[in-house]
Amino acid sequence: MYEILNEKTDWNQSGMYKVGIDIEAGRYILESLGSGYYAVLTGPVGNNDIVDNDNFNGKATVTIKNGQYLQLSRAKFSE
């Protein structure tokens, strides 16, 4: 949605991603932009439970499954 509204492509930073739609299931390495945060959620904003979350500096590893949501704040996918 962010890419469409802001005419961007290949956005890989802060936002919410639906696993299986926006990104593939699997294991990802994240890199913080200052103090980063991620959350793996069971559903969209306002209708979810937290499966995993962390505040981190530097790099963090997260594993996500189809149907989950990944929320990133001050973080991006590491290459």
PyMOL commands that set and color helices and strands:
alter all, ss='L'
color gray80, all
select helices_A, chain A and resi 2-5
alter helices_A, ss='H'
color red, helices_A
select strands_A, chain A and resi 15-18+26-41+50-56+59-64+69-77
alter strands_A, ss='S'
color yellow, strands_A
deselect
rebuild
show_as cartoon
